[in-house]
Amino acid sequence: MTSVTLALLSARLGKRQAALEYKWMKRATSEVPLERMLARRVAGEPLQYILAEQPFGPLTIKVKPPVLIPRPETEHWTIRLAEVLNRSSARTLSVLDLGTGTGCIPLLLCNMLPAGSVHAYGIDISSEAVSLATENAALCGFSPSHDITRNSFQAFQASFLDPSFPHISLGVAPPFDLITSNPPYISWPEYMQLPHSVASYEDPKALFGGPDGLDFYHAIAKLVARKDFLNPGAVVAVEVGDGQAASVQRIFTTTAQMKTQIWLDPWQKKRTVIARR
Ligand SMILES: C[S@@+](CC[C@H](N)C(=O)[O-])C[C@H]1O[C@@H](n2cnc3c(N)ncnc32)[C@H](O)[C@@H]1O
């Protein structure tokens, strides 16, 4: 049976890739039988969901459908952001990650920045994301504790589109020193073109950013423009879709009166807008 499924996998992915993935599935610590893993992959499920983990910098992040699988471009800018902050900041940072998913962004910052210098909060509308991010905080060793000499990350369920966000009862209160976000940014026409492996497995709430893909940037810019939302010298770092960087820059300069800069991803695409007041 395995050899038939393996032949089907080779037909789908090519011989080389199929052999590699077969090796990874055999080594996986998952309790799912190998034959079942192969069948799921043949059906088009993303490999990361089958292996149940994804490397993100030095971390191993647990992944579980339908929570968005962390992408290499997000890993790239988060590492760069940590390097910049490491050089420029001597103080403790209060960090808010909007649309936290697995918690990968704040957890990598907790890992890369000095112990006791990061107290991070993540917000997500999805209960599956909040429980996975909480699990990842524990697995990576950054669950909240009374020990302020350690970095910490805590996830909460809320919508940052809600006009009353962040409500007092939430346990997350401004001002913040750093806002990070990889918000949903797929436009309607792009959503219709998504490959089966994305559209059928990852949560549409994690992908669809409104008709032109920019709804969440308008919401973030309005939030950070509020009086007392940011500490002096605060930084806002948002990931953007291909071709969106100029529009997102404009949103932050007009709505929040911030100065902006663009970072490229490893494929030379304009991927991150950095805004400072
Ligand atoms: C593109 S995913 C990013 C996940 C993670 N930060 C990453 O980079 O892998 C966007 C996330 O935003 C969440 N989201 C969508 N609408 C939201 C809202 N109104 N408020 C809070 N989170 C939201 C989704 O559930 C999803 O987890």
The ligand as a Gaussian input file, in Angstrom:
#p B3LYP/6-31G(d) Opt

LIG

0 1
 C       -2.095000      36.203000       7.957000
 S       -2.509000      35.515000       9.528000
 C       -1.012000      35.805000      10.412000
 C       -0.743000      34.843000      11.536000
 C        0.641000      34.983000      12.175000
 N        0.849000      36.320000      12.703000
 C        1.738000      34.676000      11.162000
 O        2.416000      35.602000      10.687000
 O        1.905000      33.490000      10.824000
 C       -3.630000      36.725000      10.141000
 C       -4.253000      36.390000      11.512000
 O       -5.163000      37.451000      11.830000
 C       -6.285000      36.891000      12.497000
 N       -7.406000      37.837000      12.367000
 C       -8.238000      38.036000      11.303000
 N       -9.139000      38.999000      11.579000
 C       -8.853000      39.436000      12.833000
 C       -9.443000      40.420000      13.680000
 N      -10.477000      41.163000      13.270000
 N       -8.922000      40.608000      14.913000
 C       -7.890000      39.829000      15.352000
 N       -7.292000      38.894000      14.584000
 C       -7.760000      38.700000      13.347000
 C       -6.494000      35.562000      11.815000
 O       -7.267000      34.691000      12.604000
 C       -5.045000      35.101000      11.589000
 O       -4.593000      34.301000      12.643000

